Every structure is written in structure tokens, then in C-alpha cells.
Amino acid sequence: MPDPNTLDDLLRGLVDGLAGLSARVASLERHESPNQGLDATSSVTFGSIYPGTQGNSHLVVVDISALAAGANIQVDTGASGTIALAFIINASDGTFAIYTLQGGVHATQEISDPSAKFTNAKGGAGATNVYWEAAGATYRLENNLAAGAKNYRVLLFMNG
């Protein structure tokens, strides 16, 4: 049987450690600003940006609700030279991919696409497309799946 004094000390240390962690998490700044400058003309709702604000974040979470078939939406902050690692989840279909957004090179590179349902070119048939659009100078996500509107979650680890 464990020594009760040692067990009490262990539990007390665990509780103190969790309280400290909880305080640190609570102190992180969280911004709830739908359409925080990202493609403001779209009807797509953007989620939270953590921590910091658009343009200087290192982690950006974008929730895209009901992106219609054939529609596209900006997924970067529009900062010149944005370099990012993008985790993209099609929450409607349960598929995902990982891309790099290559900053001033203005290109995307697919790293992983286990379902083969993503491409890095605009207009890719039957796919979710992640690409650079020169006309708007932005990285875009396009729902080119035939099955209607889709919900996406995009997580960007970025420098811009």
C-alpha cells in the first residue's frame, strides 16, 4: 500500500501544478472577431485568432461555414510574404490535408493528402483546392466538390 504522506504530497503537487497551468492558459489573449479583415466581402464566417491579432499572429484558426460548391475564400491574413504551414480539415467530409503557403514565392506545396481530395491548383475538379491567386494577392481555399456547401477549419502556423 502506498505511503499516505507521499501520496498526499504527490496529489498536492499535482493540484498546484494544474492550478498554475490553468492560470497561464486563462492569461492567453483570445480574440473573437468574425471576419477579422479576412475577405470581408464574403458571407463565410471566420473564427478566432489566437493569440495576438491579424498580421502578427503565429497561430491562426479560421472556421469557414457553408462554403458553397465552386466558391473560394481567402485563408491567409493578406500580409505580404506570408509563410505558413496550413492544416486544412473538411469537417463536412472528414478529410484533411497539410500544405505550405510559400510566402513571396506565391505557391502552395501539398505535404499530405491521405484522401486524395485536395489539389494546389485553382479549379481542380472534384477537390478542395488550396492555391495562390495573383489577382487578389492572397492564398485561397476553393470548394470544388460536387456535393454542395462544405464546412472547413484551417489552422495556420505562420510568420505574417
ABEGO torsion letter per residue (X at the ends): XBBAAAAAAAAAAAAAAAAAAAAAAAABBBBBBBGBGBGAABABBBBBBOBEBBGABABBBBBBBGBBBGBBBBABAGBBGBBBBBBBBBAAAGBBBBBBBAEAAGBBBBABBAAGABBABBGBBGBBBBBBBAAAGBBBBBBABAAEBBBBBBBBBBAX
